């Protein structure tokens, strides 16, 4: 079996490649990258695959049995980019696709969900057998906030009492590897989230516990949070997006109690305390 991985040089992709090498021979893995020069250290075959240059995609997928389609990073372009590689996979005769979607993508109110819904629809229309890994929030998304709060004593946000069932990239990478290397997951829709569900106030309390310093959570109206983020140097569109994610978090967009992720990887997901400790230790 040959498994190809898109976004192989990204933060999640690199972990996936490393964990794939623990389960299958490196010769059965193909790393797909826009710039192959950035993937020479991965220890597997590398092929150029540029979403925006469709002519590179079908050759990159030649002889591939399973495509692990890690969602692209260019918000606003992902639906068309993913459609390009799905079409190429069909033309190349790829046997199945494992796609990293978004938690509860079919019903999610997050602005990010539209492109994932479009990709899921494209997969269904392609006729290629697929598995949907609907990934929840990465705990690493809070790394900057954790470090800042440890210094300032205040964690800012606009998520109210909304619970966040996040997990680490390592957790999600293991899930991707499990799905890509076992065809029993074909046809499944997996809602993947962390075992531990926390509020931002509880995150602040954990930072305080580990640093031994007072840290409080300040919940701001979304408009005020946008201003605070802009004041911290974020571009306006990014600040608005981050505040928007928090507003939907308050409504439950990042919560899930199904524990499907830990079931898939065969272990509990990484605890909040462990994730915070990693950030604080640098």
C-alpha positions as CSV (number, residue, x, y, z in Angstrom):
1,X,0.0,0.0,0.0
2,X,1.2,3.5,-0.8
3,X,-0.1,6.4,1.4
4,X,0.3,10.0,0.3
5,X,0.1,12.9,2.7
6,X,-0.8,16.4,1.7
7,X,0.6,19.3,3.6
8,X,3.5,17.1,4.7
9,X,5.7,20.1,5.7
10,X,3.1,21.6,7.9
11,X,2.8,21.4,11.7
12,X,0.4,18.5,11.6
13,X,1.8,16.9,8.5
14,X,5.3,16.5,9.9
15,X,3.9,14.7,13.0
16,X,1.7,12.5,10.7
17,X,4.7,11.5,8.6
18,X,6.8,10.7,11.7
19,X,4.0,8.5,13.2
20,X,3.3,6.8,9.8
21,X,6.9,5.7,9.7
22,X,6.3,3.9,13.0
23,X,3.5,1.8,11.5
24,X,4.5,1.3,7.8
25,X,7.7,1.1,5.8
26,X,9.0,4.5,4.7
27,X,9.0,3.2,1.2
28,X,5.2,3.1,1.4
29,X,4.8,6.8,2.2
30,X,4.8,9.7,-0.1
31,X,5.0,13.3,1.2
32,X,3.2,15.8,-1.0
33,X,4.5,19.4,-0.7
34,X,4.2,22.6,-2.7
35,X,7.9,23.1,-2.2
36,X,9.7,19.7,-2.1
37,X,12.9,21.3,-0.9
38,X,11.2,21.8,2.5
39,X,10.5,18.1,2.8
40,X,13.9,16.6,2.2
41,X,14.3,15.9,5.9
42,X,11.2,13.7,6.2
43,X,12.9,10.5,5.2
44,X,10.3,9.4,2.7
45,X,9.6,10.0,-1.0
46,X,8.7,13.6,-1.8
47,X,6.5,14.7,-4.7
48,X,5.5,18.2,-5.7
49,X,1.8,18.9,-5.3
50,X,0.6,22.5,-5.6
51,X,-3.1,22.9,-5.1
52,X,-3.1,26.0,-7.3
53,X,-1.3,24.2,-10.1
54,X,-3.7,21.3,-10.9
55,X,-1.2,19.9,-13.5
56,X,1.1,18.9,-10.6
57,X,-1.5,16.9,-8.7
58,X,-2.4,13.9,-10.9
59,X,1.3,12.9,-11.4
60,X,1.9,13.4,-7.7
61,X,-0.8,10.8,-7.0
62,X,0.3,8.1,-9.4
63,X,0.3,4.7,-7.8
64,X,-1.2,6.0,-4.5
65,X,-3.6,3.7,-2.8
66,X,-4.7,6.0,0.1
67,X,-4.6,9.8,0.2
68,X,-4.5,11.5,3.5
69,X,-5.8,14.9,2.7
70,X,-4.8,17.3,5.5
71,X,-6.9,20.4,5.0
72,X,-5.1,23.3,3.5
73,X,-4.0,26.4,5.5
74,X,-5.2,29.1,3.1
75,X,-8.6,30.0,4.5
76,X,-10.8,31.2,1.7
77,X,-9.1,29.1,-1.0
78,X,-9.4,25.7,0.5
79,X,-12.7,24.6,-1.1
80,X,-11.3,25.1,-4.6
81,X,-7.9,23.7,-3.7
82,X,-9.4,20.6,-2.1
83,X,-11.7,20.1,-5.2
84,X,-8.6,20.2,-7.4
85,X,-6.8,17.4,-5.5
86,X,-10.0,15.3,-5.2
87,X,-10.4,15.5,-9.0
88,X,-6.8,14.5,-9.4
89,X,-7.2,11.6,-7.0
90,X,-10.1,10.3,-9.1
91,X,-8.2,10.7,-12.3
92,X,-5.1,8.9,-10.8
93,X,-7.2,6.0,-9.5
94,X,-6.6,6.6,-5.8
95,X,-8.4,4.0,-3.8
96,X,-9.6,6.0,-0.8
97,X,-9.2,9.4,0.8
98,X,-9.0,10.3,4.5
99,X,-9.8,13.9,5.0
100,X,-9.2,16.1,8.1
101,X,-12.4,18.1,8.3
102,X,-13.9,20.2,11.2
103,X,-15.7,19.1,14.3
104,X,-19.5,18.8,13.5
105,X,-18.8,20.3,10.1
106,X,-22.3,19.6,8.9
107,X,-23.9,21.7,11.6
108,X,-21.0,23.9,12.9
109,X,-21.6,27.7,13.1
110,X,-17.9,28.4,12.8
111,X,-16.9,30.4,9.8
112,X,-14.3,27.8,9.0
113,X,-17.0,25.2,8.4
114,X,-18.2,26.3,5.0
115,X,-15.1,25.2,3.2
116,X,-15.1,21.9,5.0
117,X,-18.7,21.3,4.1
118,X,-17.8,22.0,0.5
119,X,-14.9,19.6,0.6
120,X,-17.1,16.9,2.2
121,X,-19.6,17.4,-0.6
122,X,-16.9,17.1,-3.2
123,X,-15.7,13.8,-1.7
124,X,-19.2,12.4,-1.8
125,X,-19.6,13.5,-5.4
126,X,-16.3,11.9,-6.4
127,X,-17.3,8.4,-5.8
128,X,-14.0,7.7,-4.1
129,X,-14.4,5.8,-0.8
130,X,-13.5,8.2,2.1
131,X,-13.2,8.7,5.8
132,X,-14.0,12.0,7.5
133,X,-11.9,12.9,10.5
134,X,-13.8,15.9,11.8
135,X,-11.0,17.4,14.0
136,X,-11.8,19.6,16.9
137,X,-9.7,22.5,18.1
138,X,-6.0,22.2,18.6
139,X,-4.9,22.9,22.1
140,X,-1.8,24.5,20.5
141,X,-4.1,27.3,19.3
142,X,-3.9,28.7,22.8
143,X,-0.1,28.6,23.1
144,X,0.3,32.3,22.5
145,X,-2.5,33.1,25.0
146,X,-1.0,30.8,27.6
147,X,2.4,32.3,27.4
148,X,1.0,35.8,27.5
149,X,-1.3,35.1,30.4
150,X,1.6,33.6,32.4
151,X,3.4,36.9,32.0
152,X,0.5,39.4,32.4
153,X,-1.7,37.5,34.8
154,X,-4.7,37.9,32.6
155,X,-6.2,35.5,29.9
156,X,-8.4,37.4,27.5
157,X,-11.2,36.0,25.5
158,X,-14.8,36.2,24.5
159,X,-15.9,32.5,25.0
160,X,-17.9,33.0,28.2
161,X,-18.6,29.6,29.8
162,X,-18.3,27.7,26.5
163,X,-16.5,24.4,26.9
164,X,-13.6,23.5,24.6
165,X,-12.9,19.8,24.0
166,X,-9.5,20.4,22.4
167,X,-6.7,18.0,21.7
168,X,-3.1,18.3,20.6
169,X,-1.7,18.0,17.1
170,X,-0.1,14.7,18.2
171,X,-3.5,13.3,19.2
172,X,-5.0,14.3,15.9
173,X,-1.9,13.0,14.0
174,X,-2.3,9.6,15.6
175,X,-5.9,9.5,14.6
176,X,-5.0,10.3,11.0
177,X,-2.5,7.5,10.9
178,X,-4.9,5.0,12.5
179,X,-7.6,5.8,9.9
180,X,-5.1,5.8,6.9
181,X,-3.6,2.5,7.8
182,X,-6.9,0.6,8.5
183,X,-9.5,0.2,5.8
184,X,-12.1,-0.7,8.4
185,X,-12.6,3.1,8.8
186,X,-13.8,3.6,5.2
187,X,-17.2,5.2,5.1
188,X,-17.0,6.5,8.7
189,X,-17.5,10.0,10.0
190,X,-15.5,10.5,13.1
191,X,-16.2,13.5,15.4
192,X,-12.8,13.9,17.0
193,X,-12.3,16.0,20.2
194,X,-10.4,15.8,23.5
195,X,-11.6,13.8,26.5
196,X,-11.1,16.9,28.7
197,X,-13.6,19.8,28.3
198,X,-12.6,23.1,29.7
199,X,-13.6,26.7,29.8
200,X,-11.2,29.6,29.3
201,X,-11.6,30.4,33.0
202,X,-10.4,26.8,33.8
203,X,-7.5,27.3,31.4
204,X,-6.5,30.4,33.3
205,X,-6.7,28.5,36.6
206,X,-4.4,25.8,35.2
207,X,-1.9,28.4,34.1
208,X,-2.0,29.9,37.6
209,X,-1.6,26.5,39.2
210,X,1.5,25.7,37.1
211,X,3.1,29.1,37.4
212,X,2.3,29.7,41.0
213,X,1.1,33.2,40.0
214,X,-2.5,34.6,39.9
215,X,-4.0,34.3,36.5
216,X,-7.6,35.4,35.8
217,X,-9.8,35.1,32.8
218,X,-11.3,38.3,31.5
219,X,-14.3,37.7,29.3
220,X,-14.8,40.6,26.9
221,X,-17.6,41.5,24.5
222,X,-16.6,40.4,21.0
223,X,-16.1,43.9,19.8
224,X,-13.8,44.7,22.7
225,X,-11.9,41.5,22.2
226,X,-11.3,42.5,18.5
227,X,-9.9,45.8,19.7
228,X,-7.6,44.1,22.2
229,X,-6.3,41.7,19.6
230,X,-5.6,44.5,17.2
231,X,-3.9,46.3,20.0
232,X,-1.7,43.3,20.4
233,X,-0.7,43.5,16.8
234,X,-3.0,41.1,15.0
235,X,-4.3,42.3,11.6
236,X,-8.0,43.4,11.7
237,X,-9.3,40.4,9.7
238,X,-7.4,37.9,11.9
239,X,-8.6,39.6,15.1
240,X,-12.2,39.5,13.9
241,X,-11.9,35.8,13.0
242,X,-10.4,34.9,16.4
243,X,-13.1,36.8,18.3
244,X,-15.7,35.2,16.1
245,X,-14.4,31.7,17.0
246,X,-14.7,32.7,20.7
247,X,-18.2,33.9,20.2
248,X,-19.2,30.6,18.7
249,X,-17.3,28.7,21.4
250,X,-19.6,30.4,23.9
251,X,-22.5,28.7,22.0
252,X,-20.8,25.2,22.2
253,X,-19.1,25.1,18.8
254,X,-15.9,23.5,20.2
255,X,-17.6,21.1,22.6
256,X,-18.0,17.3,22.2
257,X,-18.4,14.5,24.7
258,X,-18.3,11.5,22.4
259,X,-14.6,10.5,23.1
260,X,-14.3,9.1,19.6
261,X,-10.7,10.5,19.4
262,X,-9.4,8.5,22.3
263,X,-11.2,5.4,21.1
264,X,-9.5,5.8,17.7
265,X,-6.0,6.3,19.0
266,X,-6.4,3.7,21.8
267,X,-5.3,6.0,24.7
268,X,-6.7,9.1,26.5
269,X,-6.1,12.3,24.7
270,X,-3.4,14.6,26.0
271,X,-4.5,16.3,29.2
272,X,-4.9,20.1,29.5
273,X,-2.3,20.2,32.2
274,X,0.3,18.4,30.1
275,X,-0.4,20.7,27.1
276,X,-0.1,23.8,29.2
277,X,3.2,22.5,30.7
278,X,4.6,22.0,27.3
279,X,3.9,25.6,26.4
280,X,5.3,27.0,29.7
281,X,8.4,24.9,29.3
282,X,9.0,26.3,25.9
